[in-house]
Amino acid sequence: MAKTLDEALSQLKRDPAHPFRANVEGMTVEVRVVGGTRPGISAADAFAIVGPWTGETTDEILAILAEGRRKGLHREVSGL
């Protein structure tokens, strides 16, 4: 556990996939990167980064989404 927020932020910058904790004035706080889009990126830009679709059929995608809703899960898209 880091002793300061600055130490926790430094750790987070080195490994943004994992949250880090710090003890600040007797409180344990956790810092993590919150997912989101890049500032200024449009949907068209995001789709251009991902590239053409060569994956599941519509029925397979619907089944994946239904299963995710059932489990309460989400899938990250790398590079976005």
N, C-alpha and C positions, 0 to 999 in steps of 0.2 A: 504494500500500500504506500502510495506517495505521501509525502509530508506536506506538500503544497499543491495548489491547483496548477501552478506552472509546471511542476514535475509531471503531474497527471496529463496535462496537455502535451508535453514533450513526448511522453510514452504513446499517447493517442496518435500523434503525428507519425511516429515510427510504425505503428500498427493500428490503423484506423478500423480494422475489422473487429477489434475487441474493446469493450468498455474498460475504463480504469477507475480506481477509487482513490480518494485522497481524504486525509483527516484535516479538516479546516475548522479551527476554533471549537474543537470538541465534537464536531459533526462529521459523519462519514458521508461524503458525496461521491456520486458516480458520474463520470463524463463519458459520452459516447458520440460517435458521428451519427447524425440523423440523415437517413436517405432522402434523396430529392433529386430534382433535375439541376443541371448546371444552369447558372444564370445566363439568360439570353439564348438558350437552346430551344429551337422550335420542335414541334412534333416531326416535321419533315426532316430536320437535321438528325433527330434521334433515329428515325426509320432508315435514313441513309447510312448511319453508323452501323446499324444492325445488319443491313443488307437484305437481299431478296430472301423470301421465305422458302425453305426447302425441308420443312419438318412435317408435323402432324397434319392429318386431315381435319376438316371442320368438326367432325364427330369426335375425333380424338381430343381436340382442344376443348370442346364442350365437356367431355368427360373429365379432363384434367381440372378445369375450372370448378366443376361440380364437386369433385373430390376435395379440392382446396377449400371451398366454402364449407364443406362438411367438417373438415379438420380445423378450419380457422387458420390456414397457412397461407404464405405467399412465396413466390419464386422471384429471386433477384435476377436481373438481366445484366450480365457483366458488361462493363465498358460504358454504362450510362450513368 
